[in-house]
Amino acid sequence: MIANVAIDSSVHARPLGVSKLRGRSLRLSASLSVRLVTMAYAVVFGAAGVLDYVGFRSAGYDLGNNVQAIWNTAHGRLLETTAVYGQQFPRLGWHVDPLLVLFAPVWLVWSSPVILLVLQAAVVSAGALPVYWLARKHLRSERAAAFFALAYLLYPATQWNALDPNLGFHPVSLALPLLLYALWWLDEERWVRFGAVALVAAASNEQIPLIVGCFGLWYGVTRRRFVVGAALFGAGLAVTAVDFLYVVPHFSPSGSNPFAYRYAAVGGTTAGILKTVLLHPLRVADVMLTGHKLTYLALLFVPLLGLCLRAPLLLLAAVPPLAINLLSSSHDQSLVSSHYAAAIAAVLFGATIFGAARSTDPVRLSCIVLPAVGLTALLSPFWTALPVARYAVTATPLVQAERHAVRLIPRGVPVSASNILSSHLSDRRRILLFPVIRDAEWIAVDTADTEGASSFRAVVQRLRERGSFATVYESNGVVVMRRIHQSGLAATRAADEA
């Protein structure tokens, strides 16, 4: 009888062991697949960013002015940059993103804007991993976790933060993956790792500390650790308040927030906005509920099936960046294809996973989320990047002219350049945005640049008539000019008279 029991026991034990082995194999397979797809994504988007830069379509605003801040930091001038009208000031007067300091040592090793584009693609891609880990933990399904990771990579906001063919690079794009890592380590209660990632994320933009604080509020309530949650929220709120109310105005050339004009319709200042929200809610609704902004909200929420609404406490972390974007008069701030959506996308994915966990069949929901996101994946930067990549590879006459123009400009001299060309000339202390010239010794302008178009041609013509600049090169609408100093001008006139 004992033998029979032993035989029965071994018979039943074998399927259990096989089941465990299969489960482990499935887990390893899903994890490896997500990592491989993530790496491939990073390579493709990084390569597209490089081609876009080589094809002269990454702009001085924002790639160029970030490069200038990093270059100046590497040369002992902390985050120094040039304002639109020529003043030198710390970049903190635009955005509180000291994260750029971390790039200075890298710049000394690889002195090229390309490094920013490659790292941006790699870091944003890596956000798929905390999405996978969170989904695997809370949905208890390898397949659902893999589907959510793929949905993250396909999501339009993720794509545009991994590759921006228009602006090139912005440090707040890195907040998208960093916030997801912060949420993961907070959920795991790995405090050292959470603290490190949260600090780096908070250094990417002035609004991010408050979002991290809202994560703390979510943690404190859900884990019933109210003191910890309140402390995290209070710290995040305090840092963001100091950044907005003191740091930016203090370092700004104008002495005030340079983006306040975007909120003129709702009060302009912090106090004015709060007053408008409380006393004139209809005016606020009129600003926020336009067709353009409702489309923006739909593109953010609908592909995720609104599951984030089932995790309202975590979703509160998206309220500050959403309010900043929706109250603004800037069209770009309410585009899913801009870096302004980075922090919102991070919160939405975290809240969507926790919302799905509250459903009766999260695996089925993940099977719906992936194709739903896939339908919006067509809102991709590749529609813009691919034609430019073709120009870069074939080296059209315009691209050849732009490359030659950039090579003519001496290193280190003050230069005034049009927006597109300036991203290739920003590794210097002082660079002005054409047609602002001031003390520029050289000018490099693409007269067909969409930032100026016909007005650029008129400015170039006036400079020629005045005789203060000599044309060094001109081809396909690209013009390079060099300042003629008084001694040189007098000698030129004497030669002409002789």
Secondary structure, 3 states (H helix, E strand, C coil): CHHHHHHHHHHHHHHHHHHHHHHHHHHHHHHHHHHHHHHHHHHHHHHHHHHHHHCCCCCHHHHHHHHHHHHHHHCCCCCEEECCCCCEEEHHHCCCCHHHHHHHHHHHHCCCCHHHHHHHHHHHHCCHHHHHHHHHHHHCCHHHHHHHHHHHHHCHHHHHHHCECCCECCHHHHHHHHHHHHHHHHHHCCHHHHHHHHHHHHCCCCCHHHHHHHHHHHHHHHCCCHHHHHHHHHHHHHHHHHHHHHHHHHHCCCCCCCCHHHHHHHCCCHHHHHHHHHHCHHHHHHHHCCHHHHHHHHHHHHHHCCHHHHCHHHHHHHHHHHHHHHCCCCHHHHCCCCHHHHHHHHHHHHHHHHHHHCCCCHHHHHHHHHHHHHHHCCCCCHHHHHHHHHHHHHCCHHHHHHHHHHHHCCCCCCEEECHHHHCCCCCCCCEEECCCCCCCCEEEEECCCCCCCHHHHHHHHHHHHHCCEEEEEEECCEEEEEECCHHHHHHHHHHHHC
